[in-house]
């Protein structure tokens, strides 16, 4: 009997310094629950004692509350215990891992695998499409708050996560229907940096997005200058403008300005 083929995914959360939470670190926390000792938990994973200690310190430094509590000495020689926050982290990670695995199981169903050739080329192509990356520097997540008629097109207003910033995307009614967009739906907005123009005066007119903020450091290149604008909510918008335009507008670091881009320059993306 042929063995059942299954795709197995591993979930990791990273910071610029490296992995914060992953399968091995979650297994370390689970082993602490089981053994009540960091030394015994490290052997069960397995990890060296130093690696286990460093992993706990890293997680504790980045967590909102301590994940473990340690006791030393005493009648039982001390030990390591998970806090309520640590137990909740395990439960959340395992729930997310289960959802990811459900998706992978659907991909690896007999119907999906039947389409794959002997070398698995079709399946590999499917996985590559699922992990697509984009060159757009500006990638924002938000919630649809309104969809208005725009003379045969549709203005989709998106309120970005973590603040009051809003942008409008001009798309076709067919795209609205295909993407099942409606108030309350969530979507990504993608805007390439060359499509963003920074100006020192508030723009006027329809069909334009304008978000106020503060200009960050300017990075001149051979023909273009890269710059960012940080909004009051802390959102960073990247732009890439011709050097002559930057000079003509007198743009400089620390100046209050507006990041402007056309509504038809916003690409919306949704996920199933």
ZABA-818609 format. One record per residue (C-alpha): residue in three letters; chain; x negated, y negated, z; residue number from 1. Coordinates in steps of 0.001 Angstrom, whole numbers, plus 500000, padded with zeros to 6 digits. Layout:
<atoms>
 res chain      x      y      z   n
 ALA     A      X      Y      Z NUM
...
</atoms>
This chain:
<atoms>
 res chain      x      y      z   n
 UNK     A 500000 500000 500000   1
 UNK     A 498630 496608 499055   2
 UNK     A 497898 494395 502020   3
 UNK     A 500068 491336 502420   4
 UNK     A 498251 488179 501365   5
 UNK     A 498679 485196 503663   6
 UNK     A 497329 481668 503701   7
 UNK     A 496117 480635 507160   8
 UNK     A 495697 476956 508001   9
 UNK     A 493668 475345 510772  10
 UNK     A 494795 471995 512153  11
 UNK     A 492212 469384 513191  12
 UNK     A 492404 465771 514313  13
 UNK     A 489297 463692 513674  14
 UNK     A 487906 460309 514622  15
 UNK     A 484917 458579 512997  16
 UNK     A 482794 460346 515643  17
 UNK     A 484019 463808 514608  18
 UNK     A 486665 466335 515609  19
 UNK     A 488755 465253 518593  20
 UNK     A 491179 468172 518764  21
 UNK     A 491003 471393 516797  22
 UNK     A 491735 475085 517147  23
 UNK     A 488616 475891 519185  24
 UNK     A 489198 473043 521640  25
 UNK     A 492832 474007 522091  26
 UNK     A 491762 477607 522732  27
 UNK     A 489344 476245 525347  28
 UNK     A 492202 474456 527114  29
 UNK     A 494333 477599 526947  30
 UNK     A 491466 479660 528386  31
 UNK     A 491153 477193 531269  32
 UNK     A 494845 477792 532030  33
 UNK     A 494225 481529 532016  34
 UNK     A 490932 481664 533931  35
 UNK     A 490960 478521 536090  36
 UNK     A 487260 478106 535466  37
 UNK     A 485373 476237 532763  38
 UNK     A 482535 478759 532847  39
 UNK     A 484846 481754 532290  40
 UNK     A 486934 479827 529739  41
 UNK     A 483819 478959 527726  42
 UNK     A 482801 482629 527577  43
 UNK     A 486305 483612 526427  44
 UNK     A 486391 481163 523468  45
 UNK     A 483328 481685 523062  46
 UNK     A 481344 478470 523614  47
 UNK     A 478217 477628 525527  48
 UNK     A 478921 476027 528885  49
 UNK     A 477349 472750 527684  50
 UNK     A 479424 472722 524477  51
 UNK     A 482588 473340 526509  52
 UNK     A 481688 470582 528964  53
 UNK     A 480937 468131 526128  54
 UNK     A 484239 469036 524401  55
 UNK     A 486217 468324 527574  56
 UNK     A 484440 465010 528115  57
 UNK     A 485107 463982 524513  58
 UNK     A 488810 464821 524732  59
 UNK     A 489188 463144 528126  60
 UNK     A 487508 459954 526888  61
 UNK     A 489950 459633 523977  62
 UNK     A 493123 460829 525693  63
 UNK     A 495634 458422 527262  64
 UNK     A 495407 460405 530510  65
 UNK     A 492991 463079 531821  66
 UNK     A 493535 466531 530341  67
 UNK     A 491796 468455 533121  68
 UNK     A 491120 468076 536814  69
 UNK     A 488079 469562 538482  70
 UNK     A 487523 470584 542086  71
 UNK     A 484188 471505 543635  72
 UNK     A 483261 473592 546635  73
 UNK     A 485902 474710 549106  74
 UNK     A 486933 478193 550101  75
 UNK     A 487493 479350 546526  76
 UNK     A 484402 477652 545093  77
 UNK     A 486329 475027 543134  78
 UNK     A 487563 475291 539570  79
 UNK     A 489082 473539 536565  80
 UNK     A 492799 473010 536014  81
 UNK     A 494846 471442 533241  82
 UNK     A 496921 468381 534029  83
 UNK     A 500493 467961 532782  84
 UNK     A 499079 465822 529969  85
 UNK     A 496756 468657 528973  86
 UNK     A 499610 471163 528927  87
 UNK     A 501699 468835 526748  88
 UNK     A 498792 468467 524313  89
 UNK     A 498623 472257 523886  90
 UNK     A 502382 472466 523295  91
 UNK     A 502314 469627 520723  92
 UNK     A 499339 471083 518847  93
 UNK     A 500864 474559 518658  94
 UNK     A 504194 473131 517460  95
 UNK     A 502461 471193 514670  96
 UNK     A 500374 474230 513786  97
 UNK     A 503529 476333 513513  98
 UNK     A 505114 473799 511131  99
 UNK     A 501989 473798 508981 100
 UNK     A 501966 477584 508883 101
 UNK     A 505616 477669 507821 102
 UNK     A 504687 475534 504815 103
 UNK     A 501729 477762 503909 104
 UNK     A 503901 480878 504201 105
 UNK     A 506345 479395 501687 106
 UNK     A 503489 478707 499287 107
 UNK     A 502248 482285 499679 108
 UNK     A 505675 483834 499115 109
 UNK     A 505875 486664 496548 110
 UNK     A 507450 484307 494018 111
 UNK     A 504653 481740 494383 112
 UNK     A 501906 484335 494324 113
 UNK     A 503414 486100 491317 114
 UNK     A 502573 483043 489251 115
 UNK     A 498887 483342 490120 116
 UNK     A 496537 485079 487683 117
 UNK     A 494085 487728 488830 118
 UNK     A 491497 485074 489605 119
 UNK     A 494031 483022 491595 120
 UNK     A 493618 479988 489314 121
 UNK     A 497292 479012 489496 122
 UNK     A 497366 479216 493279 123
 UNK     A 494185 477185 493599 124
 UNK     A 495681 474545 491297 125
 UNK     A 498776 474404 493497 126
 UNK     A 496674 473892 496617 127
 UNK     A 494625 471176 494905 128
 UNK     A 497810 469307 494017 129
 UNK     A 498967 469521 497634 130
 UNK     A 495730 467930 498881 131
 UNK     A 495635 465120 496313 132
 UNK     A 493701 461988 497285 133
 UNK     A 494190 458477 495960 134
 UNK     A 491799 455646 495087 135
 UNK     A 494212 453025 496460 136
 UNK     A 492465 451238 499344 137
 UNK     A 495768 450091 500826 138
 UNK     A 497875 453008 502031 139
 UNK     A 500698 452099 504393 140
 UNK     A 503436 454176 506020 141
 UNK     A 506833 452706 506706 142
 UNK     A 510614 452974 506797 143
 UNK     A 513052 451818 504135 144
 UNK     A 515233 449023 505528 145
 UNK     A 517069 447941 502364 146
 UNK     A 517490 448726 498681 147
 UNK     A 518755 445860 496506 148
 UNK     A 519722 445622 492852 149
 UNK     A 517106 443757 490803 150
 UNK     A 518749 443412 487409 151
 UNK     A 518556 447038 486351 152
 UNK     A 515673 447814 488692 153
 UNK     A 515661 448316 492457 154
 UNK     A 513882 446325 495173 155
 UNK     A 512981 448750 497967 156
 UNK     A 512092 446931 501183 157
 UNK     A 509762 448864 503439 158
 UNK     A 509031 447911 507067 159
 UNK     A 505531 449088 507841 160
 UNK     A 504810 451180 510899 161
 UNK     A 503470 449471 514003 162
 UNK     A 504701 445929 513446 163
 UNK     A 507058 443584 511634 164
 UNK     A 505193 443490 508299 165
 UNK     A 507429 444236 505314 166
 UNK     A 506695 444777 501633 167
 UNK     A 508945 445162 498610 168
 UNK     A 508420 447710 495827 169
 UNK     A 510124 447288 492461 170
 UNK     A 511013 450724 491072 171
 UNK     A 513621 452231 488771 172
 UNK     A 517020 453420 490055 173
 UNK     A 516050 456883 488788 174
 UNK     A 513034 456873 491103 175
 UNK     A 515251 455839 494007 176
 UNK     A 517484 458830 493308 177
 UNK     A 514670 461298 492653 178
 UNK     A 512845 460319 495849 179
 UNK     A 516104 460301 497867 180
 UNK     A 515344 456801 499116 181
 UNK     A 517853 455151 501433 182
 UNK     A 517710 453020 504590 183
 UNK     A 515960 455042 507279 184
 UNK     A 513937 457143 504831 185
 UNK     A 510158 457139 505295 186
 UNK     A 507607 456559 502561 187
 UNK     A 504026 455611 501804 188
 UNK     A 503183 452406 499950 189
 UNK     A 499997 452379 497855 190
 UNK     A 498405 449169 496540 191
 UNK     A 495009 449079 494843 192
 UNK     A 492635 446396 496112 193
 UNK     A 492240 444666 492668 194
 UNK     A 496012 444153 492630 195
 UNK     A 495804 442041 495810 196
 UNK     A 495083 438311 495539 197
 UNK     A 494226 436232 498607 198
 UNK     A 495251 432573 498678 199
 UNK     A 494967 429798 501251 200
 UNK     A 498483 428530 500547 201
 UNK     A 501756 430383 500922 202
 UNK     A 502957 431475 497456 203
 UNK     A 506443 430846 496141 204
 UNK     A 508664 432738 493752 205
 UNK     A 510385 436062 493431 206
 UNK     A 508659 439319 492596 207
 UNK     A 505730 438711 494950 208
 UNK     A 504758 440098 498323 209
 UNK     A 502948 437689 500640 210
 UNK     A 501573 438744 504031 211
 UNK     A 499845 436246 506306 212
 UNK     A 496669 437026 508179 213
 UNK     A 493023 436170 508834 214
 UNK     A 490229 436725 506319 215
 UNK     A 487454 439058 507429 216
 UNK     A 483837 439237 506184 217
 UNK     A 483348 438673 502448 218
 UNK     A 481257 441239 500546 219
 UNK     A 480099 439762 497211 220
 UNK     A 479223 442106 494361 221
 UNK     A 477924 441528 490850 222
 UNK     A 481271 440238 489562 223
 UNK     A 483825 440757 492343 224
 UNK     A 484019 440005 496048 225
 UNK     A 485590 442508 498418 226
 UNK     A 487405 441081 501404 227
 UNK     A 490039 442036 503926 228
 UNK     A 492884 440220 505602 229
 UNK     A 494058 441243 509092 230
 UNK     A 497691 440546 509993 231
 UNK     A 499071 439587 513404 232
 UNK     A 500067 443220 513930 233
 UNK     A 496478 444361 513303 234
 UNK     A 497101 445780 509841 235
 UNK     A 494168 445410 507436 236
 UNK     A 494809 444666 503741 237
 UNK     A 491922 445081 501297 238
 UNK     A 491409 442942 498200 239
 UNK     A 488845 442808 495401 240
 UNK     A 488795 439446 493624 241
 UNK     A 486623 437832 490899 242
 UNK     A 483856 435784 492532 243
 UNK     A 484826 432619 490656 244
 UNK     A 488374 432875 492009 245
 UNK     A 487131 433302 495575 246
 UNK     A 484931 430217 495220 247
 UNK     A 487620 428104 493564 248
 UNK     A 490067 428865 496364 249
 UNK     A 487471 428114 499038 250
 UNK     A 488073 431418 500795 251
 UNK     A 485881 432063 503813 252
 UNK     A 485750 434339 506837 253
 UNK     A 488117 433381 509668 254
 UNK     A 490477 431380 507415 255
 UNK     A 494235 431838 507676 256
 UNK     A 495487 433055 504299 257
 UNK     A 498019 435206 502476 258
 UNK     A 497502 438564 500771 259
 UNK     A 499705 438519 497678 260
 UNK     A 500643 441268 495249 261
 UNK     A 503457 441838 492793 262
 UNK     A 506379 444007 493774 263
 UNK     A 505790 446144 490681 264
 UNK     A 502202 446775 491857 265
 UNK     A 503447 448792 494836 266
 UNK     A 503562 452541 494317 267
 UNK     A 505873 454444 496632 268
 UNK     A 505260 458056 497631 269
 UNK     A 507377 460388 499729 270
 UNK     A 506815 463825 501185 271
 UNK     A 509141 466837 501486 272
</atoms>
